[in-house]
Amino acid sequence: MRTVSATEASRRFSDLLDAVAAGETVTISRGGKMVAEIRPATRRTGRDLRAALQGIAPPEDRFERDIAEAVALLDAEGEDPWGGR
């Protein structure tokens, strides 16, 4: 793990990404204070999601109906309200 200043990070960002891709964690400081940390991304899987949701009660039937009604309203309008954005 290494620490670099924000100025150095901006000047050598590509090099920092190469170091992170190689497994290194880089801490960025500004004014002597640590402000950010860049580390290798963690790959997420369906198994991770199942583990995170384990023990959480499923949604109530009313919630499922509300979602179905909302989707039906969108389908009835015939357009994606966010289309073209």
C-alpha positions in Angstrom: 0.0 0.0 0.0 1.3 3.5 -0.8 0.1 7.0 -0.3 0.3 9.7 -2.9 -0.8 13.3 -3.0 -3.8 14.4 -5.0 -1.6 16.3 -7.3 0.6 13.3 -8.0 -2.4 11.1 -8.4 -3.8 13.4 -11.1 -0.5 13.5 -12.9 0.1 9.8 -12.8 -3.4 8.4 -12.8 -2.7 5.8 -15.5 0.3 4.5 -13.5 -1.9 4.3 -10.3 -4.5 2.3 -12.2 -1.8 -0.1 -13.4 -0.6 -0.6 -9.8 -4.2 -1.2 -8.6 -4.7 -3.7 -11.4 -1.6 -5.5 -10.2 -3.2 -5.8 -6.7 -1.9 -2.7 -4.9 -4.0 -0.4 -2.8 -3.3 3.3 -3.2 -4.3 6.0 -0.7 -4.7 9.6 -1.9 -4.1 12.5 0.4 -4.8 16.2 0.1 -3.3 18.7 2.5 -1.8 15.9 4.5 -5.2 14.2 5.1 -6.2 10.9 3.6 -9.2 11.5 1.3 -9.6 8.5 -0.9 -8.4 4.9 -1.4 -8.2 3.1 -4.7 -8.1 -0.7 -4.5 -8.7 -3.6 -6.8 -12.4 -4.2 -7.5 -14.0 -7.3 -6.0 -15.8 -9.5 -8.4 -19.4 -10.1 -7.2 -21.4 -13.3 -7.9 -24.9 -14.6 -7.5 -23.5 -16.5 -4.5 -22.5 -13.2 -2.9 -26.1 -11.9 -3.5 -27.7 -15.0 -2.0 -25.4 -14.7 1.1 -26.2 -11.0 1.5 -30.0 -11.7 1.3 -29.9 -14.8 3.6 -32.1 -14.3 6.6 -34.0 -11.3 5.1 -37.7 -11.9 4.9 -39.2 -12.0 1.4 -41.4 -9.0 0.5 -45.0 -9.1 1.5 -47.7 -10.0 -1.0 -48.9 -6.4 -1.0 -45.5 -5.1 -2.1 -45.4 -7.6 -5.0 -48.9 -6.4 -6.1 -47.8 -2.7 -5.9 -44.8 -3.4 -8.1 -47.0 -5.3 -10.6 -49.4 -2.4 -10.7 -46.6 0.1 -11.3 -45.2 -2.0 -14.2 -48.7 -2.3 -15.7 -49.0 1.5 -15.6 -45.7 1.8 -17.5 -46.8 -0.8 -20.0 -50.1 1.0 -20.5 -48.4 4.3 -21.3 -46.5 2.6 -24.1 -43.3 4.7 -23.6 -40.3 4.5 -21.5 -40.4 7.7 -19.5 -36.6 7.7 -19.4 -36.1 6.8 -23.1 -34.1 9.2 -25.0 -32.2 10.5 -22.0 
